[in-house]
Amino acid sequence: MHVALVAGGSVYLAFAANPLTGYLAFATAAAYLLFYTPLKQITSICTFIGAFPGAMPPLLGWTAARGALAWEGLALFAIVLLWQFPHFFAIAWMYAEDYASGGIRMLPVVEKDGRSTTREILLYSISLVPVSIAPVILGMTGAVYFVGALLLSIAFFWFGMRLWRLKLAPSAPESKKTARELLQASVIYLPLLFALMMITAAFHS
C-alpha cells in the first residue's frame, strides 16, 4: 500500500508540474498494471506490451525537461524499446523452467524449441542498429557517437546471433550459457550507449 501511495503521489506531482508528463506517466502505470501484468499468465505477447511502459522513462524525462513531445525524445524511447526484447528474452531463456512453473507465458516457455525466440532477438537487435544512430540524424550528437553506437549495436547483434546459431532449445545447458552472455552484453550496451551519447552531445553542442 505504501508503494501505491508513493506511485500515486508521484503521478499527482507530475500532473501538477507538467500535465503532458503527468498524462504519459499515468498511461505508463495503467499499461503496466492493467495490461502487461495480467497478460503474463495468458500470452507471450505480454513481452511486447510490457516493452512500451518499460521504454517510457527517457521519454518522460524529455517531456519533463522540455514540456513537449519531440523526435529526439521518441528516438530515446525507441532505443530502449528495441533493446528490451533481446534483454528480456535472454532472461526468459535462462529461466524458462522457472517461468513455466510460475505460469508465466514467456516466449521460450510457449515455443520450447527456442526458434521463435532467437528470431525475435535477431529482429529487434538488428533494428536497433539504425535506430541507435537516430540521435546523429536528429542533430543531438555527432560523428564520434555515430561510430561508437554503430560498433556497440553490431556487437550486441553478434551476441544474439551466437544464440541463434546454436539451434538449441532453452533447456540445453550450452544455450543457457550463451543466453547469459547475451544478457551481460545487454546490461553493458545500454549504459555505454547513453554515456557515449551524453558525452559526445556535450562536445557537439
C-alpha positions as CSV (number, residue, x, y, z in Angstrom):
1,M,0.0,0.0,0.0
2,H,2.9,2.3,0.8
3,V,4.3,1.7,-2.7
4,A,0.9,2.5,-4.2
5,L,0.7,5.8,-2.3
6,V,4.1,6.8,-3.4
7,A,3.3,6.0,-7.0
8,G,0.0,7.9,-6.8
9,G,1.8,10.8,-5.2
10,S,4.4,10.8,-8.0
11,V,1.7,10.9,-10.7
12,Y,-0.1,13.7,-8.9
13,L,3.1,15.8,-8.7
14,A,3.8,15.1,-12.4
15,F,0.3,16.3,-13.3
16,A,0.8,19.5,-11.2
17,A,4.3,20.3,-12.5
18,N,3.9,19.2,-16.2
19,P,0.5,18.0,-17.5
20,L,1.9,16.2,-20.5
21,T,4.4,14.3,-18.4
22,G,1.6,13.5,-15.9
23,Y,-0.6,12.1,-18.6
24,L,2.2,10.0,-20.0
25,A,3.2,8.8,-16.5
26,F,-0.4,7.8,-15.8
27,A,-0.7,5.9,-19.2
28,T,2.6,4.2,-18.4
29,A,1.4,3.0,-15.0
30,A,-2.0,1.9,-16.4
31,A,-0.5,0.0,-19.3
32,Y,1.9,-1.9,-16.9
33,L,-0.7,-2.7,-14.3
34,L,-3.8,-3.3,-16.4
35,F,-2.4,-4.9,-19.5
36,Y,1.2,-6.2,-19.1
37,T,0.8,-7.7,-15.6
38,P,-2.3,-9.8,-16.2
39,L,-1.2,-10.8,-19.7
40,K,1.9,-12.5,-18.3
41,Q,-0.2,-15.6,-17.4
42,I,-2.2,-15.5,-20.7
43,T,0.0,-14.9,-23.7
44,S,3.6,-14.4,-24.7
45,I,2.6,-11.1,-26.3
46,C,3.0,-9.8,-22.8
47,T,6.7,-9.0,-23.5
48,F,5.7,-6.8,-26.5
49,I,3.0,-5.0,-24.4
50,G,5.3,-4.5,-21.4
51,A,8.1,-3.1,-23.6
52,F,6.2,0.1,-24.1
53,P,5.8,1.2,-20.5
54,G,9.3,-0.1,-19.9
55,A,10.7,2.3,-22.6
56,M,8.9,5.3,-21.2
57,P,11.4,6.7,-18.7
58,P,13.6,8.5,-21.2
59,L,10.6,10.0,-22.9
60,L,9.1,11.1,-19.6
61,G,12.4,12.7,-18.8
62,W,12.4,14.5,-22.1
63,T,8.9,15.9,-21.7
64,A,9.6,16.8,-18.1
65,A,12.6,18.9,-19.2
66,R,11.2,20.3,-22.4
67,G,7.4,20.3,-21.8
68,A,6.6,18.8,-25.2
69,L,7.0,15.7,-27.3
70,A,9.8,15.7,-29.9
71,W,11.5,13.4,-32.3
72,E,14.6,13.4,-30.0
73,G,12.6,12.1,-27.1
74,L,11.0,9.5,-29.3
75,A,14.4,8.3,-30.5
76,L,15.4,7.7,-26.9
77,F,12.2,5.8,-26.4
78,A,12.7,3.7,-29.5
79,I,16.3,2.7,-28.4
80,V,15.1,1.4,-25.1
81,L,12.0,-0.2,-26.6
82,L,14.1,-2.3,-29.1
83,W,16.8,-3.0,-26.5
84,Q,14.4,-4.6,-24.1
85,F,13.5,-7.6,-26.3
86,P,16.9,-9.2,-26.5
87,H,17.4,-8.3,-22.8
88,F,14.2,-9.9,-21.5
89,F,14.2,-12.8,-24.0
90,A,17.7,-13.7,-22.7
91,I,16.4,-13.7,-19.1
92,A,13.3,-15.8,-20.1
93,W,15.6,-18.2,-21.9
94,M,17.8,-18.7,-18.9
95,Y,14.9,-19.2,-16.5
96,A,12.4,-20.8,-18.9
97,E,11.7,-23.7,-16.4
98,D,11.1,-21.2,-13.6
99,Y,8.7,-19.1,-15.7
100,A,6.9,-22.3,-16.7
101,S,6.5,-23.3,-13.1
102,G,5.1,-19.9,-12.2
103,G,2.6,-19.9,-15.1
104,I,4.3,-17.0,-16.9
105,R,3.9,-17.5,-20.6
106,M,7.2,-16.0,-21.9
107,L,8.1,-16.9,-25.5
108,P,10.8,-19.5,-24.6
109,V,8.1,-21.2,-22.4
110,V,5.5,-21.3,-25.1
111,E,7.9,-22.1,-28.0
112,K,10.0,-24.7,-26.4
113,D,12.4,-25.2,-29.3
114,G,13.6,-21.6,-29.0
115,R,13.5,-20.8,-32.7
116,S,10.9,-18.1,-32.4
117,T,12.7,-16.5,-29.5
118,T,16.1,-16.3,-31.4
119,R,14.3,-14.9,-34.5
120,E,12.8,-12.2,-32.3
121,I,16.1,-11.4,-30.7
122,L,17.8,-11.0,-34.2
123,L,14.9,-8.9,-35.5
124,Y,14.9,-6.4,-32.6
125,S,18.7,-6.3,-32.3
126,I,19.3,-5.6,-36.0
127,S,16.6,-3.0,-35.9
128,L,18.5,-1.3,-33.1
129,V,21.5,-0.7,-35.3
130,P,19.8,2.1,-37.4
131,V,17.7,3.3,-34.5
132,S,20.7,3.8,-32.3
133,I,22.2,6.3,-34.8
134,A,19.0,8.3,-35.0
135,P,20.3,10.9,-32.5
136,V,23.0,11.8,-35.1
137,I,20.4,12.3,-37.8
138,L,18.4,14.5,-35.3
139,G,21.4,16.6,-34.5
140,M,21.7,15.5,-30.9
141,T,25.3,14.4,-31.2
142,G,28.0,13.8,-33.9
143,A,30.4,11.6,-35.6
144,V,32.1,10.1,-32.6
145,Y,28.8,8.9,-31.3
146,F,27.8,7.6,-34.7
147,V,30.9,5.3,-34.9
148,G,30.6,4.2,-31.2
149,A,26.9,3.5,-31.5
150,L,27.3,1.5,-34.7
151,L,30.1,-0.6,-33.2
152,L,28.2,-1.2,-30.0
153,S,25.0,-2.1,-31.8
154,I,26.7,-4.5,-34.2
155,A,28.4,-6.2,-31.3
156,F,25.1,-6.5,-29.4
157,F,23.6,-8.1,-32.5
158,W,26.5,-10.5,-32.7
159,F,25.7,-11.8,-29.2
160,G,22.2,-12.5,-30.3
161,M,23.5,-14.2,-33.5
162,R,25.6,-16.6,-31.4
163,L,22.5,-17.8,-29.6
164,W,20.6,-18.2,-32.9
165,R,23.4,-20.2,-34.5
166,L,23.4,-22.8,-31.7
167,K,20.0,-24.1,-32.8
168,L,19.4,-25.4,-29.3
169,A,16.3,-25.3,-27.1
170,P,16.3,-23.2,-23.9
171,S,16.6,-26.4,-21.8
172,A,20.1,-27.0,-23.2
173,P,22.9,-26.0,-20.8
174,E,25.1,-24.6,-23.6
175,S,22.3,-22.4,-24.8
176,K,21.7,-21.0,-21.3
177,K,25.4,-20.1,-21.1
178,T,25.1,-18.2,-24.4
179,A,21.9,-16.5,-23.3
180,R,23.6,-15.4,-20.1
181,E,26.4,-13.8,-22.2
182,L,23.7,-12.0,-24.3
183,L,22.2,-10.8,-21.1
184,Q,25.5,-9.5,-19.9
185,A,26.1,-7.8,-23.2
186,S,22.7,-6.1,-23.0
187,V,23.4,-4.8,-19.5
188,I,26.7,-3.3,-20.8
189,Y,25.3,-2.0,-24.1
190,L,22.6,0.4,-22.9
191,P,24.6,2.4,-20.2
192,L,27.6,2.6,-22.6
193,L,25.4,3.9,-25.4
194,F,23.7,6.6,-23.3
195,A,27.0,7.6,-21.7
196,L,28.6,8.0,-25.1
197,M,25.5,10.0,-26.2
198,M,25.7,12.3,-23.3
199,I,29.5,12.9,-23.5
200,T,29.5,13.5,-27.3
201,A,26.4,15.6,-27.1
202,A,28.2,18.0,-24.7
203,F,31.0,18.5,-27.2
204,H,28.7,18.6,-30.2
205,S,26.7,21.5,-28.7
